Amino acid sequence: MDKTVDKTMRKFWMDSKIPEDNRWHSKHQGPLRTPDRLADHFVEQLREVDREKRKNNRGGQSELAIMARFARSMKELMESYESQANLLLKLADTGRIITLLHRSIESALDTQGIHDTQAREMWHNHLLQERRDRLQVFEDLVRNEEELGKALGDEEQQLEIVTLLRYCVKKFHDGITPYSENNEKFRDKLMPCELDTLSIVYEAVVMKTGVVADKIPEWFVASEHEWAWVNKDTLEDNRPAWSNKTTGLEHGEEVCVRAAAIWTQLNHPHLRKFYGASHVVSYDVLKFGIAIFFLIAGKRNANLLSDTRDQKFDTWDKKTTERLPDVRPEFIEEGEWEVLQGLCAEDPSNRTSLVLASSKMQTLAPNTQSKCSALADETLDMIDILEYNCSRPIEDMLNDAKIQCVDAKCSPLIAENFRVYNRLENLFNQFKASGQPVPKTLAESFGLLLNNFIKAVDSMPGNSKTSAQCASQSIAGKNFHFHHRIDELLHGSSQLQDTDMIHCWQPSWEQAGWKQKEDFLKYLKSPSTLPQLKYRPEDAAMLRFEAQNRSGAYSTDMVEAMNAVLDQAMQDGIRNAEPIPKWFIPSYQVELGEPIGEGGFALVNNGKWFGTDVVVKRLVFRSTGKQDREQEDKERQARRDQFRQEADLWFTLNHSNLIKLYGACYEGDNPFFVCERATRKTLSEYLKPENGRRRELWFRLLQAALGLEHLHEHNIVHGDLKNDNILVCEGGTAKIADFGLSILGTDSATNKATAAIRWQAPECLVDNLKPPTFASDIYAFGMCIIQAVTGEYPWGTMLDKCVQHFVVKEKKIPSRPKGFKVNEWELIERMCCWNPQKRIGIGAVIKILEEIGIRDLFETTENIGSSRPIQPGSPSAL
């Protein structure tokens, strides 16, 4: 096997894919100076390391393969910079490329086990000198009028150049990556000479072209390299876009800026997340309907044989189609056709609203259809509905629903809630009056609907008029859904009749909607509104959310009234009247489910947000028992501010191996995060031997390492890394959770250390008040690997006090378990050195995990997954 791997590794170096004069070609020995100079020494060292390892076989085939892969990866990451022919655009990429190089040097040194400070500084100092030397090329360009003119290009390129130059200074002026555990030091900060050159070039370009970069938007990114695992979409410059607010055509930059300004405000689990762009329309109901039509056609018609397929749709183009066929195709059901006709009505004013369409589509879902057919089947199990229990008797649930409606604090919707309740009561009375048993599925559906209605009424906003009015449209939409579900029950059973006028609900529902809007407008113009916002800051936040994020749901006069109230509130200094973050989610949009965890300062529940399964993490304010209420309020506000900062940080992260944050709410009794739900629990549970997934072990750990790398690249220390915080989602993807969320920590440093003592680095156990670092994250991840491989906690069943003694006093880690190969345990030892300065960085961890995973793939047999968990042994010295 080693010979096979060795032969494969020898092909890893990229000689066959590049010309011999390229600096990456292995034929070169010693220094090779390129015109740009940047990374010449680094590339030389990578070549020499590879050559030495091949010659002396030092470090074995694993290290050779690791360094070969590292070099290939570096070349790919530098490809866009090295291939850039325009010197001005190359200069504008300075910040990104030097950050990449300094990080990569650290990873290369860690991988080789070079910890000597002077040796490490030598590599970085060479790069610093190259950064100085290269600047002359750009200053010479500015003095050459002819070459400068060629580099400037047309007006669009000039705007790109000045924007990217300004962005480079803005983002990288102070550096990105700290070193020496000192946040004051950044190797990759722009040096004074680099700033001078950037300034000289920028001024020369502006003077020559007259093009000036406006303020850089917050959503601006220079390239897709700034994010991990993103999709890059390009606006086609030759495709004009009509705007209903302009009289002409928009091209390129205008379309991009306008689209980005809209997209950056959108936050929904069923919309692709927007992270940035490089330089307000209404939703298009017609295009949405056409898209659904083609989706159905693609699933049910396109793949059929020619003799059964409706071939006339073969030539239809979804990009140009603007109307449905005149006659319903056979592959579309009648209920589906009704929805599509509503969405695609020729007269825009007659098109179905998305609220109505969404509700109808829910009733057409496959699981609902199967229930409908089951309800009509009178041969199913029959029961007396009075004896059926859905957690409790249905008659008791109906009484609870009535009490909830009476006690509901959301006064604008009391009448509408009772309309739903009265219909449910009518159905129940029909069941009783018939005296006949009903299909069990019908009883279950009725009980579930009744239970969901009780939950919905119970979760409605409190007695605040602002919150009730803001939530009214969302709650009305839920009631709309309940009405349709009741209709479904009526039409699905021969035992139920809809002759009672109470079931003619649409006219009253529409009238109630208009009445709610009229009441809201009166409320906004009332003098009592501002004092209420001052007393309840959460109401100001909800009102701002409606005006900022949902203005399209209101008439122009209502939006103007909301903005007038908010403008006055800002002048009066009322908290939360200012614009809210784009991640803000009002509480009425989130449905809490069953509790799944609890911490010192947090409650964790499953939940739903716009129908999507989520996890809701709520902040709990514990009373301190202090007599000074004012001081306690200040402390709570400080925690709210910290909560906002951590939400800001989390929301910007984009990586497939990090749990996504959908949004958060920092107001109310319990501020909360709404995040992605892991479908397969923790990594340790996923990898249990009985699940037969041990072959995936090292690749799942590699995924977790990639997530940790993304955090570290964004200057975020996890601080509480353990196996419970490495979750597995759909498709088996490992994702890291709870990173940097100190706001959800326990109420004392001692409790925190005890809870995760087996994963805590020695320096954190010595001093509970010392903040965690990148190095302590690496130590904790090493312990996570031990648990993933053995299936047991690090240190086994040893008491926490004994663990702390061995780690802090004896400077030891667990002895090598039988489940570890030599090279695998060497990784643990390098990650868990007692001295944090000698631990390897996450970049090196990733390269080694890649090699372990590949070799394990070669060696693993079919029955490896059946091996039993191995108990860790007694401690051994490092």
N, C-alpha and C positions, 0 to 999 in steps of 0.2 A: 504494500500500500504506500509506503514512504517513497518508493521510486516513482510511483504514479503521481503522487502529490508533488514531488520535486520537479518532475517534468512539466506538470501544469504550472507550478510556480515560476519556472524559468520563462514561461511565455507571458507572465504577468507584466513584466517591464514592457513599455510601449514601443520598443524599437521598430516593430513591423508597421506601425501606424504613423510614424513621423519621419521627416527627412533627416539625414545624418547631420546637417548643420544646425539642427534644433538643439537647444541646451539640455533638453530632457533625454537626448539619445545617450545610451550607456557607453558609447565609444569614447566620449570626452573624458579626459583626466585633468584634474587640477582646475584652476579658475578659468571661467569662460565668460568674458565680459560682453553683455548685450547693450544695445543703445539705451534701453530703459533702466538697466542696472537692477531694478527691483527684484529681489529673491534670487539673484545670481549665486550668492554664497549658500543659501539654503538648498537650492537645487543641486549644487556641487556636492554638498554634504550628503544628500540623499543618494546621489550616484555612488559616492565613495563608500557609504555604509553598505549599500547593496553589493558593491564589488568585493569589499572585504569579507562579508559574510559568505559569499559564494566561494571565495578563494580559500578561506580557512575553515569553512563550515562552522563558524563560531555562532553559538546561540541556537543551532539546530535549524531544521526546516521551518519550524513555526515562526521564528523571528524573521527569517528570510521572506516568508510569505506575507507576514504582517507589513514589513517595510515596503515590499513591492506593491501591495495594495494601497498603502498610504501614499506612495508616490503617484500612482495612477489617479487616485482620488484628488490629490492636490492639483495635478495638471488639469483635470476636468473642471475644478472649481475656479481655476485661473484662466480658463479658456476664453471667456468673454473679454477679459482684460487684455490678455496677450494678443488676441486677434483684432483688437480695436485699432483701426488705422488712423482715426482722427485724434490728434494729440490733445485737443481741447476736451473731448469727451473722456479721454484716458485720464487727464488730470482731475476731472470731476469725479472719477471713480477712486480717487486716492484713499479716502477714508475707509471705504469698504474693503479694499484690497490689503491695506496695511493691518487692519483688524484681523482679517483672515490669516495673514502670514504670521503675526505674533502668536495667535492662538495655535496655529499649526506647528510652530516651533516648539511650543510647550508640549504638545501631544507627541511630537517626534522624540523629544528628549526623554519624556516619561516612558515611552515605549521601549527605548533603548536602556532604560535604567540609569540615566545620567542625572545624578542629583547634586553634583558638585556645583556650587554657586558660581564660581568663576567660569567654568566651562559653559554653563547655561547663559551667563551674561555675554560671553563671547559671541554666541550665535545671534543673540538679540542686537548686540552692538554692531555687528556686521550689517544687519538689516537697517539699523538707524543710520549708518553711514551711507548705505545705498539710497535711502530716502533723501538724504541731503544731495548726493551726487546727481540724481536724476533731474533735479529742479532746473538745472542749467538748460536742458533741452526745451523746456516750456518758456523760459525767459527769452531764449533765442528766437523762438517762434513769434513772440509778440513784436520783436524788433524787425521781423521780416514781413513787410506789408503784403507781398504777393502770397506767401505761404499762409499767412494769417487769413487773408481773404478766401483762399481755397478751403481752409478748415471751417470757416464760419458758415459757408453754404447759404441756403435760402433763409427766409424769415422764420420758417418753422424750426429749422435746425438752430438758428440763433437763439430763439426762445428756449429751446431745449438746453442749450449750452449754459446760458446765464442761470436758468432755473436749477440745473444740476450742480453748478458751481456753488450757488448760494446754499443749496441743500446740504452739500458736502460739509461746508463750514458749520452750518447749524447743527447737524447731527453728530459730527465727529470732533468738534472743537475741543471738548474736554475728555475725549476717550470713551471707550465702552467697557473694556475688560480690566479690572483691577488685578494687581499681583502683590506678592509678599504679604498677603492677608492684610493689606493696608488700602483702604478705600480712597486714600488721597493720591495713590500712585497709579498712573495709567500709562503703559508703554505705548498704547496705540493712539494717544491723544495727538492731535496735529501739532507739530513743532512750530516755533515762531517763524522759521524760515519757510515752512510749508504754507503757513497762513499768509506770509508776505507774498509768496508767489501766486497763491490763489487770488489774493487781493489785486495784485498787479494785472493778472490776466483778466479778471472780471472787469476792472475799470477800462482796460484796453478794448475789450469786446463791446462794452456799453458805449464808449466814446466813438467807436467805429460804426456801430450799427444803430445806436439810439434805442436799442431794445433793453428794457429793464424788467427784471423779475419782480412780480408782485409778492406780497406776503405768501409764504409757502403754506398751503392748506394743511390741516392736521392729518388728512388722509393720504398725503403725498408719499409715495415711495419711489426710489430711483429704479428699482428692478425687482424681479421676482426673487432674486437671491436674498432679499431681506426677510423672507418668510420661508418656513419649511412646509412642504406638502401643500402648495397652492396651485390653483389653476390660473393661468394668465390668459386673459382674453384681450384681443387687439381690436380697436375700433378701425374700421376700414375708412381711410380718408376719402375714398372716392364714392362713399355711400352717404348722400345727404340725409338729413333728418328733419322732418317737418315738426315744428313746435306749434301748439295751438295758442301760444302766447306771443308768437312773432309773425312777421309778415314775409319772411324769406326763408332761405335755407341756412342750416347750420352745418359746419364741417368740423372734423377733427377735434381741435382743442375745445371749442364751444360745447360740442356734444359730450366730450369726456368730462369736462368740469360740471356740466349740468347733471349728467348721469351720476357722477360721484357724489355730488351734493345731495342727491336724492337717496342713493343707495346707502350712504353712510348713516342715514337716519333709520334705516329699516332693520328691525330685529325680530325675527320670527323663526321658529324651528324648521319650517318648511320652505324657507328661502335660503339660498346660498349665502354664506356669511361673507361680508365685504371687509377686506383688510386694508386696501389702499389702491391708489391709482396714480398714473402719471399723465399730466395734461399734455315748476312741479306739475309732472304730468299726472293725469288721473289713470287709474288702473284700466286696462283694456279688457272689458268683459267679453267682447266678441272674440278676441284672440284666445282668451282662456277657453271659451267654448269650442273653438276650432281645434285647439290643442288636444282637448279631451276626445273629440271626435276621431282625430288621427291616432290617438293612443289606443282607443277601442278597436279601430280598424286594423292597426298593426298587430294587436293581440289575437283578434278573432277572425280576421279575413285574409291578411297578407300572406300568411304561411299555408293557406289551404291549397289543394291541387286546383288546377285551372278549371276542371269541370264543376267544382263546387264553390270556387271563389267568385265573388262579385268583381269582375275584371275591370269594370269601368272606373274603379278607384285606383287602379294601378298607375294611372298617369296624373293623378291629382297631386299637387305640390302644396305642402302645408304652409310654405312661406308666402304663397300667392293666393291661396284659397280664402275667400272672404264671406262665404255663405254655405249653408248646409245643402245637401241634395233635396230636391223637392219632395221625394218620397222616402219614408223611413226604410233604410236597408234592413235586410233580414237579420243581420248579425247584431243589431241594436234592439234591446228590449223597449217596450212601450214606455215604461217609467223613465228609462234613460233618455229616450227620444224627447220626452216632455221637458226634461231638464235642459237638454241641448237646445231645443227650440226657444226656451226662455232666455238662455244666454246669448243666442245668436239671432234674436229678433231683428228684422230689417230696420225698424225704427228704434234708435238708441234709447229713447225714453220708455220703450216697452220692454227693455231687457231686464231679466231677473237680477235682483241684487245678489251680491256674493254671499250675503248672510243667508238668504233664502235658498240659494243654490247649494250652499254647503250643508244646510240642514237636510235638504232633500237627498243629497248624495250620501249622507250618513245612513239614511233609511234604505238605500239601494246597495249598501255594502254586502258582500257575499254572506257573511255570518248572519246578517239581519234577514236576508232573503231566505236562508235555510230555516230560520226561526218562523218566518211567515208561513212557509209551506208546512212546517210542523204544526202550527196552530190550526191550520185547516184540516189536519188529519185527525178525524174523530176516533180513529182506532188506537190512538196513543193511550198511555196510562191515564186514567181518569181519577180525579180526587175531588173532595169537597173543599172549596176554596176557604171556607171558614175554619178548616182544620189545618190548612197549609201554613207552615212557619218559614218566614224569610228572616232568620235571626230572631224574630218574634212574630206573633200572630198578625196577619194583615190588617185585621180590624183595629188592633192597637196601633199599628203603624199609621193608619189613616187618621186616627185621633191625634197622634203626635204631629202629623202634617198640618192638621187644622190649628193646633196650638202654635206651631212654628209660624204659620201665616198670620195669626192674630198678634203674636209677639214680635213680628218682624220689625226691625228698626228702620228699614229702608222704605220709608213712607211712600215715595213716588211709585213704588211697584207693588204695594199691598193689594190693590184691586186686581192687577194682572196675576199675582200669585194665587189669588182666590179663584180666578177663572180656571187655572190649571187644576187646582184642588177640587173644584166643583165637578170638573169633568172626570177626574179620577174617582170621586165619590159616586158619581152616576154609574160608572162602569161596575163598581163594587156592588151597588144596589141592584143592578141588572143581574149580576151573578146570584145574589141572594134571592131575588124574586123568582128566578127560574127554578130554584130548588133542585137543579141538576148538577151532577159533578162536571168538572171542566178538565180539559187536558192539562196534565202536569206542566207542560212547557208553557202553556198560557198563564198559569198561576205564577210560574217562575218569572216570566217576562213582566207581568203586572207588578209583582213584588219588587223586582229589581228597579223598575221605573219609579215606583213609589219611594223606594229607599234613596235613589239618586235625587229625586225632587226634594226630599227632606234635607239631604246634605246641601243642596244648592241654596235653599232658603236659609239654612243655618249659617252658611258662610257669607251671607250678604253683608255689606258694610254696616258699620255701627250707626249711631244716631246723628252723625254729621250729615247735614244737608248737601254739602259740597261733594263728599265721597259718594253719597247715594246718587246724586245727579250724574256724576262722572261715570259711575258704574252702571247706570241705568241701561245704556245701549247694549253692553255686554250681557247683562242679566236678562234683558228682553230677548236677546238672541238665544239664551239658554231656554227660556220659556217657550220660545218659538220651536225649539227642538223638542221640548216635552209635548207640545201640541201635536207635532207630526208623529211622535211615537204613539200617542193615544190614537190618532187616526189609523195608524198601522194596526193596532190591536183591534179597533172597530172593524176594519175591513178584512182582517185575517181570521175572524171567528164568526160562525153562524149564530152563536149564542148572544152576540152583542148587536145592538141597533143604534144608529146615529140619528134617529128621528127627533130626539129632544133638541130644542133650539139652543141648548147650552153648548152643543157641539158645532154650532155655526160661529166659530171663534174669530175668523179672519178680520171681519169689519171692526170689531171692538179692539182687536190687537193693533190694527193700524191707527185707529183713533187715539188709543192710549199712547202710541208713539209720538203723534203730533202734540198731544197734551203735555207729555214729559218735556218735549223741546220748548214749548211755550213757557212752562213753569221754570225751566232752567234759565231761559232768557230773562224772565222777571227776577229770578234770584240774583243773577249776575249784576243787574242794575239796581239791586237793593242796597241801601246804605249799610245794612248789617253784615254784608259779605266780608268786607275788609277786616273788621274786628274778629270775625270767626277764623279767618286765615292766620291772624296773629296768634290766636289762642291754640290753633291746631296746625302746626307746620306741615303735617302729613297731607292736609287738605290742599295746601298751596302746591305741594309737589304733584298731587293728582291732577289739579287744575292745569298746571304747566304741562303735564304729560298729554292731556287732551288737546291743548292748544298747539303744542309743538309736534306731537307724533300722530294725532288723529284729527287734524283740522279738516281733512277731506270728508269726515263723517258728519260735519256740521254745516249749517248755512253760513253765508258770509257774515251776516249780522251777529250770529252767535260767536264766531271766531273773533270778530272785532271786539265784542263785549268781553270775552275772556282775556284778550290781550290788554284791553283797557284796565281791567281789574289787576292783572299781573304787573303792568307798568306802574300803576299807583302803589302796589304792594312793594315793588322794588325800591321806589322812592322812599317809602316809609320804613325800609330796612327789614321787611318781613322775611324770615328765613324760608328758603326753598322757592321763592318767587322767581329767582334767576333761572336761566335755561338749565335743564337737567341733562345728565349724561345719556348717551344713546343706549346704554345698557339698562336703563331704568325700567322695571316691570312693576306696575301697580298690583296691589295685593288681590284685587278682584279678578285678575286674569289667571290666578294660580289656584288649583284645587289640591288641597292636602289629602294624602292617603295615609296608610298605616305607618306608625313610627318604626324606624329601623335602627336607631342608635341614639345615644345621648352622651354628651361630654360635660365638662365643667361649665362651659359657657355656650353650649350649642345643643339644639335638638334637631334630629335628622329624620325626615319623613320621605317616603315615596310620594309622588304627586303627578299632576298633569298640567301642562301649559299648552294651550291651543291643541289639546288632544294628544300631545306628545308625552311619553313617559319620561319623567324627570326625577331628580332628587332635590329636595328642598332642605337647605341647612339654615336653621333659624338661630339668631343670636339671642341669648337670654341674659337679661340684666338682673344680676343677683343683688339684692339689697345689702348694703354694707352695714346697716344698723346705725349709721351716723345720724346725729340729730340735725346737722346742718343740711337741710334739703337743697339749698342753693349749690353747695359744694358737690353734692351727689349728682345734681342735674348737669353740672359742668363736666364731671367725670363721664357721665353717660354721653354727653355731646362729643367729648373727645373720642370715645369709642365709636360713635357714629362716623366721625370724620375719618378715623382709622379704617373703618369698614369701607367707606367710599374709596379710599386710597387703594386698598387691596382689591376691590372690585375693578377699579381702573386698570390695575396691573394685570389681573387675571384675564379680563375681557380682551386685551390686545394680543394675547398669546395664541398662536396658531400652530399646532403640531398634532399629527395623527396619534401620537403616543402620550398626549396630555388630555385629561378629562376637560371637556369644553364647558365654559361658563356661558349660559344663555342670557343671563341678566341677574339683576338684584334690586332690592328695595331697601333703602337705608332709613326709612321713616316707619312710624307705627310702633306698636308695643314690642314687636319682635322683628327687627331687620332680617332679611333673608337673602341667601344666594339660591339661584335656580341653575342647576348644572345637569350635565349629561348623566344618564343612568347606565351603570355597568350591568350588562345582562347575564354575566357568568361569574359574578362574585370576585373573590380575590385570586391572585395568581397562585398562591399555595393550594387553595381549594381546587382550582382548575387543573393543577398538575398532579393531583393525588394519583398514586399508582393505579387505583381501581378505575380511574377514568381513561387509562390507556393513552395518555398524551405526553409521556416522558420524552418522546422523540422531539417534541417541540421546545423542550426546556431552554436550551441555550439561545434559540431564536426569540423566544418570548422575553428572556432577560436582556437580549440585545435591544429589543423594542423599548423596554423600560429605560435602558441606558440612553437611547436616543432622545427620549422625553426629558431625562435629567440633563442631558447636554443642552437642549433648547432652553431650559430654565437657566442654566449657568451662563449661557451666551447672552441672556437678557438680564444678567446680574441678579438673579433670583436664587436665593438659598432655600432649599425645601424646608430643612429644619426639623422635620418629624418623619423622616423616611423609614418605613418598615413595611413588611409584606402586606399588612392590611391596607396600605395606601397604594399598592400596585394592583389595579383592577383589570379584569378582562371583559371586553365588550364584544359586540356582535362580530363574528368572523374570527374570534380568537385573538384579537388585537389587545396587547397589554398596554395599559395607560396609567400614568401616575396621577394621583389625586391629592388634594389637600396641601398643595405646595404654597409655602409662604403665608399661610393663613393664620398668623399669630392671634388674630382677633377671635378665633374659635378655640384657642388653647384653654387649658385648665386654669384654675384660679391660683395656682402657686407653682413656682419653678420646681419645687420638690416633688409635687405630684406628677408633674410632666416628666421629670427624669425617671421616676419610679415606673411610670406606665410603659416607657419605651427603653428601659435601662439596657436591655440586651442588644439594642441597635445603636446606643449612644456611644460617641467617640470618647476616648479617655479624657481629653481636654474639657469636654462638656460635663463629664461626671465630676471632675476635680473642682470645677467652678460652675455651679448651676446658673449663675448670672451671666456667664460668658455667652454671647450670641453664637449660634451655629454658623459654620462657614462652608465654603465649597469642599474643603478637605473633610469636614465632619460628615457631609453628605456622602462622600466617597466611602468612608468607613461604614456608615449605615447601609449603603448599598451592598458592600461586601457581606455584611451579616444577612441581608436579604437573599443573596445568592446561596449562602449556607443553608438557609431554611428551604429555599426552592429545591435544592438538590437532595437534601436529606428528608424533607417532609416534616421536620421537627424544628422547634424554636432554637435559635442559637443558644449554646450552653445547655441544651436539653432541659432536664427538670431541676437543675441547680437553682438554689434560692437566690433572689436578687442581690442580697447582701454579699453572698459569696462571689457572684458574678462581678460585682463592683470591686471587690477586693482583688480578684485576679486581673481585672482590666487596669485598675488604677495603680495598685501597689506592686503586683507581680509583672505588670506590663506584658500580659499574655493574651492570646486569642484561643478559641477552642482548638483542640488538636485536630489533625486532618481526619475527617470521617472516611470510612471505607468507600463511600460513593464517589470520592474525588480522585481523578487522575493527577499525576504530578504537575502537569502544566496548568491544570485548573486550580489546584491549590496554590501554586505560585502566584496566580492572579489575586487570590484572596490575601495572601501575605503582603503583596505590594499595595493593595487597597487599604489594608488595616494596620499599617505600621503605627507604632505608638507615637512616633514623631510625625505630626501632620505635614511638616515640610518635606518628608520623604515619601508621602503617598502620591501615587500617580494621579493624573487628572482624568476627567471623564472622557476626553478624546482618546487617550491611550487605552482606557478600559474598553471603549467601543471597538478599537482595532483588534484587541486581544480576544474579545468575545466573538468577533467575526471569525477569527481563525479557529477558536475552539468549536464553534458551531459547525464550520465546514468539515473539520476533522471528525467531529462526532457523527456527522452525516455519513462519512465514509465507513466508520467503524461500527455504527449502531446495528444491532441485529433485530429481527422481528419481535423477539420476546423480551427486549430490554424494558419495555413498559411494564412488565409484570413483576419486576424486582421490588422487593419490599423496602420501606423506608429504613434508613440506617441510623442508628443512634449515635450521636456525637460522643466522642471519647472524652478523656480527661484533658485538662489544659496543657498546652505546650508553649515553651518560650518562643518568642519571635526570633 
